[in-house]
Amino acid sequence: MVAAPLTPVRPDCIRPIGLPVIDLTRKRSDVVDLIVRASEELGFFKVINHGVPPHVVANMEAEAFTFFAQPPSEKLKAGPPNPLGYGCKNIGFNGDTGEVEYLLLHTNQASINHRSKTISKDPNKFSCTVREYVEAVKDLAVEILELVGEGLRLSDPKKLARLIRDGESDSVFRLNHYPSLISTTTTTTNNNDTVDKDNNNNNNNNNNSSSSSGRDMSSQQGWCNVVNGGGVSVKGVIGFGEHSDPQILTLLRSNDVVGLQISLGDGLWAPVSPDPDSFSVNVGDALQALTNGRFISVRHRAMVNPYRSRLSMVYFGAPPLHARIAPLPETVTAQTPSLYRPFTWAEYKKAAYSLRLSHSRLDPFRTVEVFVDDDDDDQNGFHGLNHL
C-alpha cells in the first residue's frame, strides 16, 4: 500500500444535520418558497427530480474517470492550467496546494472543442459528452434562478437566469478527482509514473441517503471520532480548503464517496451525502451581492476519503465579464440599504484571484469596506476561483 502525502487538518467539529432536499416537481409556489428559505438560511440545498437524464451524468463520469486514470505524463498534456486545463495539487498562481487533481474548462463550445484535443484520444466523443452535460446542467441552473426571481418578486423574474443564459456567459465546468489516501493497488508505467488503480473509481455502488421528509441526513463514514457534545472531531485530510464560490450559482454532482462539507459557522461543518439522484446547489458570492446579502454564499470544503477516490463534476454559472453586479432594486429599502457597491464580473474575478480563498472576497466591495488581516489566514485556505 502507498500512503499519499497528508495535509494535516486542525480539529473541527462535524455535525450532521438535515439539509434541504427540494423536489422540483412539487407545486411551483412551494418549490419557490423552499429554495428562497434554503438560500437565506444555509446558501445550500439539493434538488431531485431535476430533469437531467441519468445517461448524461453517467457518460460524463465515465469520460472523467477515463481521463484521470491515465498516466500522469498523459494528463499533463492537458496542462498547465492558465487557469483552464489540467492541474494537480498546485492550485492558482500563489503557491497554494490541495490533495486534488482537476480539469477546468470554459463552457464555450469552441473552447471545449479546442481543449478536447489534448484531453482525450477521442476528442470528438469527449467534446460531445461535455457539451451534453453542460447544456443539461445549465438548463437546470436557469430553471432554479427563474424560481429565485419569482421568490424575490422581481419585476422581471428571469433577470438572474439571463445572466448565465447569455451567449457571453463566463461559466466554467470543473472536474475534480481526489485520489484515496491509501492506494490499494498501484502499477508503474514505462515512464516510472505511479498510477492509482483504485477499483472503486466507478459509480456502480451509489447510495441514496435522502429521506422522504425532504432532508438529507448525511454522515461521515470511517474517518471521524465522536467527541463530547454530540459532534465529531475530524481526523481526515482536506482535499480543497474552505472557500465560497465567486459565481452566481454552483451545481455539483459527485460519485458515491463522501467528502463535501458546508460550514455552519463557529468551526462546525455539516457533511453532504453524495446520493445519486440529486444535484447539490450552492449560492455564490455574486448572488449574495445581487440579493443584497439576503442569500448566503455558503462556505464549504472537500475532504479526502482514506480508501476510495472521489470525483466531483461542478458547473459554475457566471455572468458575462462586462455584466454589472449590484443589489437588485427589489432588495434595497430604507430598512435594508445597499450593502455592496456596483462592480463588473471581470472586476470581481480579478479581485478574487488576489485574495486567499479563505477570505470573504466580497468584503472589499461593501459600501462600508471591511479590512482583512493577512496574518489571520486559515492555513488550509488557498487562492483560485473554482474548486470542489
Beta strands, then each sheet from edge to edge (+ up, - down):
strand 1: 2-3
strand 2: 13-14
strand 3: 18-23
strand 4: 44-48
strand 5: 85-91
strand 6: 96-106
strand 7: 172-178
strand 8: 182-183
strand 9: 186-188
strand 10: 194-196
strand 11: 215-217
strand 12: 224-226
strand 13: 232-234
strand 14: 237-243
strand 15: 249-254
strand 16: 260-265
strand 17: 268-271
strand 18: 278-283
strand 19: 300-304
strand 20: 310-317
strand 21: 324-325
strand 22: 343-344
sheet 1: 1+ 8-
sheet 2: 12+ 13- 2+ 17+ 16- 19+ 14-
sheet 3: 5+ 6- 7+ 20- 15+ 18- 4+ 3+ 11-
sheet 4: 9+ 10-
sheet 5: 21+ 22-
end
